[in-house]
Amino acid sequence: MQALLIDQHGPAANLRVRDLPAPTLRPGQVRVEVHAAAVNPSDVASAEGRFPNAPLPRILGRDFAGRVVEGPAA
């Protein structure tokens, strides 16, 4: 999978898409095939370290659209 993973804080201009292994699904989780994504202001703040209680490493990107491709039928 591809993701904006931060393992240290810095300017948003340093964000780069990285290839990562797809995580194993836990009970109740779904896998989404993302068709569109955006970087929103809270992603920028997180990348810059303005959320002091947010643990690293962290994958950014809560704004996305796609379709569920794996997970519970419900």
CYANA upper distance limits for C-alpha pairs under 8 A (distance plus 0.5 A):
  1 MET  CA     19 ASP  CA      6.22
  1 MET  CA     20 LEU  CA      5.84
  1 MET  CA     21 PRO  CA      6.45
  1 MET  CA     22 ALA  CA      6.00
  2 GLN  CA     17 VAL  CA      6.70
  2 GLN  CA     18 ARG  CA      5.94
  2 GLN  CA     19 ASP  CA      5.07
  2 GLN  CA     20 LEU  CA      6.43
  3 ALA  CA     17 VAL  CA      5.87
  3 ALA  CA     18 ARG  CA      5.94
  3 ALA  CA     19 ASP  CA      7.07
  3 ALA  CA     20 LEU  CA      7.50
  3 ALA  CA     59 ILE  CA      7.01
  3 ALA  CA     60 LEU  CA      7.90
  4 LEU  CA     15 LEU  CA      7.15
  4 LEU  CA     16 ARG  CA      6.59
  4 LEU  CA     17 VAL  CA      5.46
  4 LEU  CA     18 ARG  CA      6.72
  4 LEU  CA     59 ILE  CA      6.09
  4 LEU  CA     60 LEU  CA      5.96
  4 LEU  CA     61 GLY  CA      7.81
  5 LEU  CA     16 ARG  CA      8.42
  5 LEU  CA     17 VAL  CA      7.92
  5 LEU  CA     18 ARG  CA      7.32
  5 LEU  CA     57 PRO  CA      7.28
  5 LEU  CA     58 ARG  CA      6.11
  5 LEU  CA     59 ILE  CA      4.87
  5 LEU  CA     60 LEU  CA      6.79
  6 ILE  CA     15 LEU  CA      8.20
  6 ILE  CA     47 ALA  CA      7.11
  6 ILE  CA     56 LEU  CA      7.41
  6 ILE  CA     57 PRO  CA      6.06
  6 ILE  CA     58 ARG  CA      5.86
  6 ILE  CA     59 ILE  CA      6.85
  6 ILE  CA     60 LEU  CA      8.04
  7 ASP  CA     56 LEU  CA      5.92
  7 ASP  CA     57 PRO  CA      4.79
  7 ASP  CA     58 ARG  CA      7.08
  8 GLN  CA     47 ALA  CA      8.33
  8 GLN  CA     56 LEU  CA      7.55
  8 GLN  CA     57 PRO  CA      7.85
  9 HIS  CA     46 SER  CA      8.29
  9 HIS  CA     47 ALA  CA      5.84
  9 HIS  CA     48 GLU  CA      5.62
  9 HIS  CA     49 GLY  CA      5.73
 10 GLY  CA     14 ASN  CA      7.41
 10 GLY  CA     47 ALA  CA      6.59
 10 GLY  CA     48 GLU  CA      5.33
 10 GLY  CA     49 GLY  CA      7.60
 11 PRO  CA     15 LEU  CA      8.18
 11 PRO  CA     47 ALA  CA      7.34
 11 PRO  CA     48 GLU  CA      5.98
 12 ALA  CA     44 VAL  CA      6.24
 12 ALA  CA     47 ALA  CA      6.65
 12 ALA  CA     48 GLU  CA      7.10
 15 LEU  CA     47 ALA  CA      8.42
 25 LEU  CA     29 GLN  CA      6.37
 25 LEU  CA     30 VAL  CA      7.35
 25 LEU  CA     31 ARG  CA      7.89
 25 LEU  CA     71 GLY  CA      8.20
 28 GLY  CA     71 GLY  CA      7.68
 28 GLY  CA     72 PRO  CA      6.97
 29 GLN  CA     71 GLY  CA      6.60
 29 GLN  CA     72 PRO  CA      7.93
 30 VAL  CA     68 VAL  CA      7.08
 30 VAL  CA     69 VAL  CA      8.01
 30 VAL  CA     70 GLU  CA      6.07
 30 VAL  CA     71 GLY  CA      4.84
 30 VAL  CA     72 PRO  CA      7.50
 31 ARG  CA     68 VAL  CA      6.28
 31 ARG  CA     69 VAL  CA      6.23
 31 ARG  CA     70 GLU  CA      5.50
 31 ARG  CA     71 GLY  CA      6.84
 32 VAL  CA     66 GLY  CA      6.66
 32 VAL  CA     67 ARG  CA      5.86
 32 VAL  CA     68 VAL  CA      4.87
 32 VAL  CA     69 VAL  CA      6.19
 32 VAL  CA     70 GLU  CA      7.74
 33 GLU  CA     66 GLY  CA      5.90
 33 GLU  CA     67 ARG  CA      5.91
 33 GLU  CA     68 VAL  CA      6.80
 33 GLU  CA     69 VAL  CA      6.83
 34 VAL  CA     64 PHE  CA      7.10
 34 VAL  CA     65 ALA  CA      6.28
 34 VAL  CA     66 GLY  CA      4.79
 34 VAL  CA     67 ARG  CA      7.26
 35 HIS  CA     64 PHE  CA      8.03
 35 HIS  CA     65 ALA  CA      6.29
 35 HIS  CA     66 GLY  CA      5.32
 35 HIS  CA     67 ARG  CA      8.36
 36 ALA  CA     64 PHE  CA      6.05
 36 ALA  CA     65 ALA  CA      5.79
 36 ALA  CA     66 GLY  CA      7.30
 37 ALA  CA     61 GLY  CA      7.59
 37 ALA  CA     63 ASP  CA      6.27
 37 ALA  CA     64 PHE  CA      4.66
 37 ALA  CA     65 ALA  CA      6.97
 38 ALA  CA     61 GLY  CA      7.14
 38 ALA  CA     62 ARG  CA      8.47
 38 ALA  CA     63 ASP  CA      6.05
 38 ALA  CA     64 PHE  CA      6.90
 39 VAL  CA     43 ASP  CA      6.43
 39 VAL  CA     44 VAL  CA      7.65
 39 VAL  CA     60 LEU  CA      8.22
 39 VAL  CA     61 GLY  CA      6.45
 39 VAL  CA     63 ASP  CA      7.57
 40 ASN  CA     44 VAL  CA      7.10
 40 ASN  CA     61 GLY  CA      7.97
 40 ASN  CA     62 ARG  CA      8.50
 40 ASN  CA     63 ASP  CA      7.66
 41 PRO  CA     45 ALA  CA      6.73
 42 SER  CA     46 SER  CA      6.54
 43 ASP  CA     47 ALA  CA      6.64
 43 ASP  CA     60 LEU  CA      6.25
 43 ASP  CA     61 GLY  CA      6.95
 44 VAL  CA     48 GLU  CA      6.69
 45 ALA  CA     49 GLY  CA      6.76
 45 ALA  CA     50 ARG  CA      5.62
 45 ALA  CA     51 PHE  CA      7.31
 46 SER  CA     50 ARG  CA      6.13
 46 SER  CA     51 PHE  CA      6.04
 46 SER  CA     54 ALA  CA      8.04
 46 SER  CA     60 LEU  CA      8.42
 47 ALA  CA     60 LEU  CA      8.47
 54 ALA  CA     58 ARG  CA      8.46
